[in-house]
């Protein structure tokens, strides 16, 4: 299998390899620079290049892990993987240091090749890769940054059909590195929507919006309807022998059971829910569950007699495989558990967000939908703010305040966040005044405005708002302290 990177860039090839659980070597070449990336059952394992500065020995020397004398035993034809094997066997290099350098090397190689929009690729399928290291990389963030850095004109060419359907994630959005423009676009995509409609409400030019969408779909934060396939219906890496049992196509299919399975996968909020296991499940228990699911729902069982089920089962089983691969590895599992705990903390912070001080009358279903969406964004913004993610919080609060301008909470906290930047303090004043107009007796909102006036050097105005805050709440110690400081 081979092709041109102008038709299928590396980021899209990696996405398809993962989705189809393929294994083997992906070779790329551009202007005499060669890159090879290794995959096993859809998971990325390692990458190397023929560029001297990207050879592993350069990383080892630069970080003073080995000496030039140690490396004289290797000529340029010895692969980086073999170099590591020999050095570790000679106890000149520790396994942990080797993995750290190989991870950095692989990331640098991928950063180079992911930006190629010209060149060739060739994929050599192989069911098992025995000697290649298994590295843990944050591919989602890497692909997100790739989408941002690729030329906007190139990204626009990846969407030839303006009527293509885009779908937001089913679960809550958990991503630490989003830009305000990306957060805003995701807030617009609150339901499955065709691309042309998203462009119309995206708040940017068509080319800019397509660039943002491309970055988000590469990172897996938006699902798109049509990907251009590079591998067609090529055979996938075979599942383990135990999982191959009973995969013979059959006409006797319990459609209700399959729909229940697909619904469970769709609604699962974690790998544990996806597999239907407890946090304490053993590696052997995971293996048993995975093989049971493979015997019942592997897409190959249905390819011949029920082809319409195959795409949905492929998508579901890709998630099942990802969950299994993560939880069976102690290191990956510990990292994943930490992320789940962080998500739970974020949700607790969101639940602690200030509640409305008045009831907003809902007029119709459209208004209800907007109000509910804005309330969710406000919760997410408050959690992000508590976790120090100010840019994310700013984008979410801006969206909530715009969607429901009659809700004083949104206007007040949006204004307070704007007040933290000198260039947006005038806009902050307008938002805080709007919140006070909607809820005149709210001492907290008046204190936000008083502190803004103090920071602007407008002492008389600050004093006036602090006095009004005390009048609204005689026990407001913060307002009394501000008044004392202004005398």
HELIX and SHEET records of a PDB file:
HELIX    1   1 UNK A   10  UNK A   19  1                                  10    
HELIX    2   2 UNK A   52  UNK A   54  5                                   3    
HELIX    3   3 UNK A   56  UNK A   62  1                                   7    
HELIX    4   4 UNK A   68  UNK A   71  1                                   4    
HELIX    5   5 UNK A   80  UNK A   89  1                                  10    
HELIX    6   6 UNK A   95  UNK A  113  1                                  19    
HELIX    7   7 UNK A  139  UNK A  149  1                                  11    
HELIX    8   8 UNK A  152  UNK A  157  1                                   6    
HELIX    9   9 UNK A  180  UNK A  188  1                                   9    
HELIX   10  10 UNK A  195  UNK A  201  1                                   7    
HELIX   11  11 UNK A  206  UNK A  218  1                                  13    
HELIX   12  12 UNK A  241  UNK A  244  1                                   4    
HELIX   13  13 UNK A  255  UNK A  267  1                                  13    
HELIX   14  14 UNK A  271  UNK A  275  1                                   5    
HELIX   15  15 UNK A  283  UNK A  297  1                                  15    
HELIX   16  16 UNK A  299  UNK A  301  5                                   3    
HELIX   17  17 UNK A  307  UNK A  327  1                                  21    
HELIX   18  18 UNK A  330  UNK A  351  1                                  22    
HELIX   19  19 UNK A  365  UNK A  386  1                                  22    
HELIX   20  20 UNK A  390  UNK A  403  1                                  14    
HELIX   21  21 UNK A  408  UNK A  418  1                                  11    
HELIX   22  22 UNK A  422  UNK A  424  5                                   3    
HELIX   23  23 UNK A  425  UNK A  438  1                                  14    
HELIX   24  24 UNK A  443  UNK A  456  1                                  14    
HELIX   25  25 UNK A  459  UNK A  472  1                                  14    
HELIX   26  26 UNK A  477  UNK A  486  1                                  10    
SHEET    1   A 5 UNK A   2  UNK A   4  0                                        
SHEET    2   A 5 UNK A 120  UNK A 125 -1                                        
SHEET    3   A 5 UNK A  24  UNK A  30 -1                                        
SHEET    4   A 5 UNK A  33  UNK A  40 -1                                        
SHEET    5   A 5 UNK A  43  UNK A  49 -1                                        
SHEET    1   B 3 UNK A 193  UNK A 194  0                                        
SHEET    2   B 3 UNK A 165  UNK A 168 -1                                        
SHEET    3   B 3 UNK A 222  UNK A 224 -1                                        
END                                                                             
